[in-house]
Amino acid sequence: MKDADTLSRFLFENAGIRGNLVHLDASWRAVLDAHSYPDAVQEPLGQALAAVALLAATIKFEGSLILQVQSAGPIRTLVAQATNARTLRGLARWQGDVPEQGSLAERFGEGRLVLTVQRPNAKPYQGVVPLEGADLSAAIEGYFSESEQLKTRLWLTANDQRAAGLLLQKMPNQGAKDEDWERVEMLAGTLTAGELRDLPSEDLLYRLFNEETVRLFEPEPVSFRCGCSRSRIEDTVKMLSEEEVDSILAEQGAIEVTCEFCNREYRFDPVDTRQLFAATTKHEPPQTRQ
């Protein structure tokens, strides 16, 4: 499929408005392969992955952007992460039956939306707002309106084969006029979910903005990649006390850890755990006689 697993940036010349388009195919199906999600959970998870890919592309940074929804309703947790290298991962947790055609409130209940920017060797930046709006797009738009004071619009869609999204944003300090923003926003509002999923980026932009001067940049590849590794799991195991580890080994014979994002399993037998703790145990020097 054309534009599979790509992110495309575009710019409205002389209008101070930028946009991003993303199409997730193999990267989205890799997320679905890790867990069996009902359709009612698949849709918002795919939308969240498309959204975080779009939002990460608006930031010049090294690190990752994490979008989290935490709530008390049927879908309890939604996590989507994108890095500056255009890699993605995500997961959802739910309880009971999730309404197939439910609103944001019906699927999630009362909750909050959290956006976190993580950079190497820097304190994370985090913004938190109540989970409000007709859908996930509206909730994210509300975040930017309340926390960033930056006019932002998103259109998101997902099925079991493709997740896709469109973002429009007023560029900070670029002198964008209200009438330009309102016109572009109105044109984008005619977009259908089917067009967003199926039309190639160039065709979609022509369909919406053929009377505007739009510059489309070369697409960037997007891929699924989980950040787990054996060394990171080892660090998690070492957070347990040796007594706790010995108790698990006595009961189960080994410590088994499964990554929530990719379902990869890591196994530590008694020899492995002894090596872990031997590397971190500090021995006191022997006392010398006076």
Secondary structure, 3 states (H helix, E strand, C coil): CCCCCEEEEEEECCCCEEEEEEEECHHHHHHHHHCCCCHHHHHHHHHHHHHHHHHHCCCCCCCEEEEEEEECCCEEEEEEEEECCCEEEEEEEECCCCCCCCCHHHHHCCEEEEEEEECCCCCCEEEEEECCCCCHHHHHHHHHHHHHCCCEEEEEEECCCCEEEEEEEECCCCCCCHHHHHHHHHHHCCCCHHHHHHCCHHHHHHHHHCCCCEEECCCEECEECCCCCHHHHHHHHHCCCHHHHHHHHHHHCCEEEECCCCCCEEEECHHHHHHHHHHHCCCCCCCCCC
